[in-house]
Amino acid sequence: MSDAISVRRTASKPTGLSEKILIACKDDGCRRKMQRLLTDQAFLVHIVQEDANLLLQLLKEDYALVIYDLEISILGGVNMVKILRRVRPKIPLVVLTNDASTERGGKVLQEGILYYGLKPVNLTALSCAVVAKLR
């Protein structure tokens, strides 16, 4: 996928938010659930499925928050988180993974992320973290 996909729906209960969120995730089911959740809360959601496109989007546009699935990384998930921190040091970063190891989790958490979650994603916790940060 060369460009980000942009989706916006009218929220049933608008929060008044219009910030852009970038989701980097290959898992179709996970991505669709997060996209639906966030667009229902009146966020503008862009989607990428590769590291390179994630970096290009961050250089091209400003985002209020990034949701990054470590499993898309060809650079090594923790290394990509470090790169994201260098490219956009202040952007809130949500990191998702299939790996429950405390070693990897500890390394990611050292990078000052907003939320670290295991898949399948707890959508309620994710929503709370995103809305609390961007409100």
Long-range contacts (C-beta under 8 A, 24 or more apart in sequence): 1-47, 1-48, 1-49, 1-50, 1-53, 2-53, 3-53, 4-46, 4-47, 4-48, 4-53, 4-57, 5-46, 5-47, 6-44, 6-45, 6-46, 6-47, 7-35, 7-39, 7-44, 7-45, 7-47, 8-39, 8-44, 8-45, 9-39, 9-40, 10-42, 11-39, 11-40, 11-41, 11-42, 12-40, 13-40, 13-41, 14-41, 14-42, 15-41, 15-42, 15-131, 15-135, 16-42, 17-41, 17-42, 17-43, 17-131, 17-134, 17-135, 18-42, 18-43, 18-44, 19-43, 19-44, 19-63, 19-64, 19-65, 19-134, 20-44, 20-45, 20-46, 20-61, 20-62, 20-63, 20-64, 21-45, 21-46, 21-63, 21-64, 21-65, 21-66, 21-67, 21-130, 22-46, 22-47, 22-48, 22-54, 22-57, 22-58, 22-63, 22-65, 22-66, 22-67, 23-47, 23-48, 23-66, 23-67, 24-48, 24-49, 24-50, 24-51, 24-53, 24-54, 24-66, 24-67, 24-68, 24-69, 24-72, 25-49, 25-67, 25-68, 25-69, 25-72, 25-96, 26-69, 26-71, 26-72, 27-69, 27-71, 27-119, 30-69, 30-96, 30-119, 30-120, 30-121, 33-121, 33-123, 34-67, 34-121, 34-123, 34-126, 37-123, 37-126, 37-127, 38-127, 38-130, 41-127, 41-130, 41-131, 43-130, 43-134, 50-74, 51-75, 51-80, 54-80, 54-84, 55-83, 55-84, 55-87, 58-84, 58-87, 58-88, 58-91, 59-87, 63-88, 63-91, 64-91, 64-92, 64-134, 65-91, 65-92, 65-93, 65-94, 65-114, 65-130, 65-133, 65-134, 66-91, 66-92, 66-93, 66-94, 67-94, 67-96, 67-126, 68-93, 68-94, 68-95, 68-96, 69-95, 69-96, 69-97, 69-119, 70-95, 70-96, 70-97, 70-98, 70-99, 70-104, 70-108, 71-97, 71-98, 77-104, 77-108, 78-104, 78-107, 78-108, 78-111, 81-108, 81-111, 81-113, 82-111, 85-111, 85-112, 92-133, 92-134, 94-126, 94-129, 94-130, 96-121
